[in-house]
Every structure is written in structure tokens, then in C-alpha cells.
Amino acid sequence: MLTAPLRNLAFEEVLDMARRCNICRAGGCGRARTPDIDPMTLGPAQVEAIKQKLGERGLEISGLSNFMNITAPGKSGEVQQVMIKTVDAAVLLACQTICMNLGTPVQGMSRINTSKK
């Protein structure tokens, strides 16, 4: 269950929905997408709270996702930092899967030329 589309709901509501639908694995991460798991601010207290909420419902996180565009002009440094923090968050949450966007073609360039840039 990808939780990012449910970002307007409270974290607990998303978890309760997953439980009601017999989904045992949910995932989401990212700035402004899933504010309850913001890799830039995630700390030990938040990790423990998230694990407790998951455990109470018999859920686990199957993956964290971050689909920021690393090829966006002037954004590569910021995106790299968020990606690094997403990996750190996955470690803290004992999550073995991370989904990321490796970039989209820059307007007027092919995918290959964008990657070489």
C-alpha cells in the first residue's frame, strides 16, 4: 500500500485503513508527502513511536519511497541529501526496500544525455 496519496490523513488513520483492508505492509516517505516519516527530521523518538503504532496494528513498513527528481535544475544537491536521509530512515525503521526516482529527462535532452550530464 503506497501511503503518499493519503498524505492528508493522519498517520494513525492511514494505518487503521491498512488494517481494515487486511493490508499488512505499507510504505511511504518524503518531505511533504508523508510528514509522519520525514527523513530529514526522523529521530529515535519518532522511530519508536512509528514502530509502536505499527506493532499495535500488526503492520510493518514494506518500503520507503522518495520520488524527487534529481535532474531538476539546481536541485541535485538537495535531492541527494534527501536520498541519503531516506536510506538512513530505512535503516532506523528496519526497512529493506527503498524506491527512488533517478531522474527524468531534462527538457530538450534524451534520457541518456540527461544521465551523462
N, C-alpha and C positions, 0 to 999 in steps of 0.2 A: 504494500500500500504506500503510494507516494503521498506524503503528507503536505507538501508545499502548496497544492491547490486549496488546502484547508487552513491557510495561514490566518484567516480572520476569526477562527475559532480558538478558544482557549486550549492549551496543550492537553489538559485533562479531558476535554470534550472530544478531541481527536482520538485519544487513547480509548475512551469509552466507546466511541463509534467503531473502532477497530475490533474491540472485544465483542460488541453486539453482532458484528458481521462475521464473527469467527475467524478473523484475521489475526495471526499470531506474530506477524513481523511487519514492522513499519519503518520507514526511513525518511529522513529529510534533514536539511541543514542549510545554513547560509544566511547571510545578512539580509534582513528584511523579508526573507522567505519563511523561515521558521524561527521566529525570535526566541523560542524556548531553547533552541540549540544553536546559538550564535557562536561559531568557532573562535571569533575574535575576543570574546569575553568569557568563554566557558572556563569555569574553575572547579575545584574539588567539591565545593558545597553544591553547586548545580549538578554536577555529575552524580553525586549521591542522591539528590532529590529526584533526578530523572530515573535512575536505577530503581529507586523505591516505587515510584509511580508505575513503572513498567512491571515490576515484580508483583505489585498488588493486583494487577490485571492479567498476569500470566503472559505478558508480551515481551518481545525483545526487538532490538533495532537490527534490521537486516542490512541496512546500508545508509551511508550518508551521501548526500548529493550536493554538488555545487556546480552550477552551470553558468558561471560568469564567463564572459568572452575575453580570453587572454589576448586576442588580436585586436581588441578595440583600441583605437589610437589613444596613446597616453595612459592606458590603464594596466599595462603588463606588470608593473611593479606591484600595484595594489592587488591585482588578481593573484599574482604569485604568493603574496603574503597570506591571502585568504586561503589559498590552496594548501599552503604549509600548515596553517592553523586547522584546516579541515582534517588533515592527516593526524595532527596532534589530538583533535577531538575524537577521531575514530579510535585511537589508542586508548584514550581515557575511558571511552564507553565500551571497550572491548568489541568493537565493530570491525569486521574483517573486509567489508566491501565499501568502496568509495566510487561514486560516479561523478565524472567531471567532463566539462566541455573543453576540448583542447583548442578551441578557436573556430571561427568561421571566416570564410574568405573576406579579405578587405575589398571594398567596392573597387571594381576595375581590375582585380587580380584573381588569378586562379588559386585553387586550394594549395597547390604545390608551391607557387610563388609566394603565397602568404606564409606558408610554413618556413620557407627559406629566409624570409625577411627577418 
